[in-house]
Amino acid sequence: MQIAILLFDRFTALDAVGPFDTLGRLPGAETVFVAERPGPVRNDSGQLTLVADRSPADVPHPDILLVPGGPGQSAQMENEVLLEWLRTADATTQWTTSVCTGSLLLAAAGLLRGRRATSHWLALDQLRAYGAEPTGERVVTDGKYVTAAGVSSGIDMGLTLLGRIGGDRLAQSVQLLTEYDPQPPYDAGSPEKAPADLVRELREKSRFFLK
């Protein structure tokens, strides 16, 4: 089974690495990083680089497609090279997935029309413009499409899909081996739980997060 993870300039690292380190542990899976131009791709801070060793043409029919998000996603929304690859790959995937604002790229490619989907809370409403039905759930499955909310939820998505493909025992084993047992020091991980003034502040600044 081939898992293709898309990279683009200014992607968010955990969006890609979280699923890589969970779903990528599927026995027999080959995980490949794909970018329009193979080579080093820098994350949103510019301080971390992942290497894409394949181009879209090299990976026409992955079994699982994963699209991360990040500030650089906005610049890709009209990139027909990547959007056409998403459509082509999706035609034969077993699962098409995203993390954070990666769902906006899937939506821009026309893949989420009429489907329930999620994204980062600051970008969630943008899904409507592409005919998707936004939901604030952390992981959303609609047919073969699995979308995850912001950043850290990619780990949950990876485990969810790992359980669907390899069974609960495998997913539990990976969760245990990675010691994924969240006990955050603050209960502010969603706009429903965070202080209201902080939510307002970040909404006002959202153009800096999403562009």
Secondary structure, 3 states (H helix, E strand, C coil): CEEEEECCCCECHHHHHHHHCCHHHCCCCEEEEECCCCEEEEECCCCCEEEECECHHHCCCCCEEEECCCHHHHHHCCCHHHHHHHHHHHCCCCEEEEECCHHHHHHHCCCCCCCEECCCCCCHHHHHHHCCEECCCCEEEECCEEEECCCCHHHHHHHHHHHHHHCHHHHHHHHHHCCCCCCCCCCCCCCCCCCHHHHHHHHHCHHHHCC
